[in-house]
Amino acid sequence: WLMNIGPDKGPLVQEMAGRLPTGARILELGAYCGYSSIMMSNTFGDAASITSIEVDADAVDSCRRNVEVAGLSNRITFIHGPSSKVLETLDAQPFDLVFLDHWKDLYKRDLEIIENRGLLKQGSIVVADNVGDVFNPAEYLTYVRECGHYDTENREATIEYTNAPDAVEISVYKGR
C-alpha cells in the first residue's frame, strides 16, 4: 500500500489543469514519495511550478531522487519541515492550486495559515485528499463549507489502492 493519490483520484487532480492559468503556482502539503508532484508537473506543463512541503526528511530525499529521475527537478521544489513553520516562511505570492495530502488533522489549521499569509487569491483552488469518513474530516469540511470563503464540492472516491470509500473536497477560494 502506498500513501499517494493513486490512479482513482489522479484524474480528479488532473481535471484541475483546465482551470489553472499557464505558469500555475502549486503548493502541495505532504509529498511522501513525490508521485503527486510528478503527476501534477506532467499535467500542468513546463511553465508550472510546484512547492511541496514534507515533514519527513527521508521522504524528502526520496522525492528529490524520484523527481530527478523524472527530469523535473527544475519545476518541483521540496521543502523539509513541519507545514505550519514552513508556511510562515513562504513568499506571500498566491498559489493557483493548493493540494492538501498530509496529516488530516492539520488541514484546517494549515489552510487558515495559508489564507492569513495571503497565499490564496480569488479563484485559487484547494484540493483536500482523504476527506472520507474514515479520516474524521468534520473539522476541515465544516470550515470550508461554512466559513463563506469557498465554493466547494465533494467528490466520492476510494482510499488509494483499495475499494474502501473516501472523498476529495475541491474548494474554490472566493476571498474574504
C-alpha positions in Angstrom: 0.0 0.0 0.0 1.3 3.4 -1.0 0.3 6.7 0.6 -0.1 8.6 -2.7 -3.0 10.0 -4.6 -3.2 6.8 -6.8 -4.9 6.1 -10.1 -8.5 6.6 -8.8 -8.0 10.2 -7.6 -5.3 11.2 -10.0 -7.8 12.2 -12.7 -9.6 14.5 -10.2 -6.4 16.5 -9.8 -5.6 16.3 -13.5 -9.0 17.8 -14.1 -7.8 21.0 -12.4 -5.4 21.6 -15.3 -8.2 23.1 -17.3 -9.0 25.5 -14.5 -5.4 26.8 -14.0 -3.5 29.5 -15.8 -0.4 28.8 -17.8 2.5 29.0 -15.4 0.4 28.0 -12.4 1.9 28.1 -9.0 1.1 24.9 -7.0 1.6 24.3 -3.3 1.5 20.7 -2.0 1.4 19.7 1.6 2.6 16.1 2.0 5.0 14.8 -0.6 5.5 11.2 0.5 7.4 9.8 -2.5 6.9 12.6 -5.0 4.2 10.8 -7.0 1.6 13.5 -7.0 4.2 16.2 -7.6 5.4 14.4 -10.7 1.9 13.8 -11.8 0.9 17.4 -11.4 4.1 18.7 -13.1 3.5 16.5 -16.1 -0.2 17.5 -16.2 0.2 21.3 -15.7 3.2 21.6 -18.1 6.7 23.2 -18.2 5.7 26.6 -17.1 4.0 25.4 -13.8 6.0 25.4 -10.6 5.4 23.2 -7.6 6.4 23.8 -4.0 6.0 20.7 -1.8 6.3 20.6 1.9 7.1 17.4 3.7 7.9 16.8 7.4 9.8 13.5 6.9 13.5 14.0 5.9 13.8 10.6 4.4 10.7 11.2 2.3 12.1 14.5 1.0 15.3 12.7 -0.1 13.2 10.0 -1.9 11.1 12.7 -3.5 14.1 14.6 -4.8 15.6 11.4 -6.3 12.3 10.4 -7.9 11.8 13.9 -9.4 15.4 13.9 -10.6 14.9 10.6 -12.4 11.7 12.0 -13.9 13.7 15.0 -15.2 11.5 17.5 -13.3 13.9 18.9 -10.7 13.8 22.4 -12.3 10.0 22.5 -11.8 9.5 21.0 -8.3 10.9 22.2 -5.0 10.7 20.1 -1.9 11.0 21.9 1.5 11.6 19.8 4.6 9.9 20.8 7.8 6.6 21.0 9.7 4.0 22.6 7.5 3.0 25.3 10.0 6.6 26.5 10.2 7.4 26.3 6.5 4.2 28.1 5.5 5.3 31.0 7.6 8.5 31.3 5.6 7.0 31.3 2.0 6.9 34.4 0.0 3.4 36.0 0.1 2.8 35.3 -3.6 -0.5 33.5 -4.1 -0.8 29.9 -5.3 -3.2 28.9 -8.0 -3.7 25.4 -6.6 -3.1 24.1 -3.1 -3.1 20.3 -2.7 -3.6 19.1 0.9 -2.4 15.5 1.4 -0.5 15.5 4.7 -1.8 14.8 8.2 -5.5 15.2 8.0 -5.9 16.8 11.4 -3.7 19.7 10.2 -5.8 20.5 7.1 -7.9 23.3 8.7 -5.1 24.8 10.7 -2.8 24.9 7.7 -5.5 26.3 5.4 -6.1 29.1 7.8 -2.3 29.9 7.8 -2.4 29.8 4.0 -5.3 32.3 4.0 -3.8 34.6 6.6 -0.5 34.7 4.8 -2.2 35.8 1.6 -1.1 32.6 -0.3 -4.6 32.4 -2.0 -6.2 34.7 -4.5 -9.7 34.8 -5.8 -10.1 31.7 -7.9 -7.4 29.7 -6.2 -8.3 26.0 -5.9 -7.8 24.0 -2.7 -7.9 20.2 -3.2 -8.1 18.2 0.0 -7.5 14.4 -0.4 -8.7 11.8 2.1 -11.8 13.6 3.4 -13.9 10.4 3.6 -15.5 9.5 6.9 -12.6 7.1 7.9 -10.3 10.1 8.2 -12.6 12.1 10.5 -12.7 15.2 8.3 -15.5 17.0 10.1 -13.5 20.0 11.3 -12.0 20.7 7.9 -15.2 20.1 5.9 -17.2 22.3 8.3 -14.7 25.1 7.9 -14.5 25.1 4.1 -18.3 24.7 3.7 -19.4 27.2 6.2 -16.7 29.9 6.5 -18.0 31.7 3.4 -14.6 31.9 1.7 -15.2 29.0 -0.7 -17.4 27.4 -3.3 -16.8 23.8 -2.5 -17.8 20.4 -3.9 -17.2 16.9 -2.6 -16.2 14.0 -4.9 -16.6 10.4 -3.9 -13.5 8.2 -4.3 -11.8 5.3 -2.7 -8.8 5.1 -0.5 -5.7 4.5 -2.5 -5.4 1.0 -4.0 -8.4 -0.2 -2.1 -12.2 -0.3 -2.5 -12.7 1.5 0.8 -14.8 4.7 0.5 -13.1 8.0 0.6 -13.6 11.5 -0.8 -11.9 14.6 -2.2 -13.0 18.1 -1.4 -12.5 20.7 -4.1 -12.8 24.3 -2.9 -12.5 27.5 -5.0 -11.5 30.5 -2.9 -13.8 33.5 -3.2 -11.8 35.7 -1.0 -12.7 37.1 2.5 
